[in-house]
Amino acid sequence: MASRKMPFLPRSGKLGSAYGGPATHPEIAAAPRLMKWGVKIAAFKALSLIPGGSRWYRWAQENITNSLVPTPERVSQKISVGLRYARFLHAHGLENRLQNGRHLDLGSGWHPTIPLLFHCLGCPHQSLADVVPVMTSQTARQTATTFLKVLDRESGPLPIIPDRRTQIGALSWDPWPPAALPWEYHAPYMRWLSSVPASFDLVTSTQALLHVPRPVLREIFTSVAHAMKPGGVFMGTIHLHDLFADSDRSITPYNHLRYSPWFWEKVISSPLMAYNRLKGPDYRQLLLESGWRILTFEVDPGTPNLLATIKIHPYFRHLSREDLAATHLFFAAQKP
């Protein structure tokens, strides 16, 4: 099969017609020079174009970038998020949703850190769900090993159940999910989710919803509400900043605001790495349209002074500077 040229050519300022766009696009000139983020974009585009690209991506994650390794830092960060969920429930008299209910972890990814934490806090049944089956017995075993090492310094005064902690240390994790745990794993999950109405007391989604396009996100919020018991709680955390900036200091956390929808979707996003660029008001609107009652909606304000250095594309003119500057969202909503 003949090779295809990558459409992202920032040095020459030219854009091929692989996506039906113009031969020259003005936003190429506005983009920073090819740095780490540009290399990532080109790699994701290339892998998405070749047969078996997703398998090659997984291989690179495991053997080159080590991005699937559950390091103490990664596991600690997820434990902190899980504790934020648990403390919110406790502060609002809703801890029974966790300790006596059924939990769905939506977008579980590779590492079951939050399900491990909730197991230690007494959750009697958990379902882990994802778009594709990326979690394996190996990633779960590695996560559990690191989880036990860092749990004490992260958990604080919360009531960790010693017997459940001991159980995690004794598990073989093969096959996945372990029969000894009251866990289910569903990937893909949408058909399954539609078949379990009024089943869950608690749903969490941690840094997963930012990868979902708006129309699909509305469908997910509606499906979660359908699967939730009355009074059930849906909590999530969402990054609102440009994640490419996390590994490339040549761009700001607001770099994604520079580009039109066409340029972002056709040039920057790919099936292997996509961000929806939604902001706080977008998520709030989708939750309300799906029938949720919002309990809390907290955004980190970000750095407005840094935002002022960016030429924002007119596509975002309907949002306030405060909404555009926000870098992180935590929400909790309840089914009436």
Protein Blocks (a to p, Z undefined) as FASTA:
>chain_A
ZZdddfbdfknopacfknopafbdfklmmpccddfklmmmmmmmmmmmpghklmmmmmmm
mmmnopmbccfklmmmmmmmmmmmmmmmmmnopmmmmmmmccddehkljblklmmmmmmn
opabdcdddfbdfbcfklmmmmmmmmmmmmmmmnmmadcdfklmmmmmmpgoiacddfkb
ccdddddfklmmmmmghkbfbdcdehklmmpcfklmmmmmmmmmmmpcehiacdddddfb
dfklmmockbcfklmmmpcfklmmmmmpcfklccehiafklmmmmmmmnopacfbdcdde
bjmklmmmpccdfklmmpcfklmmpcbdcdddddZZ
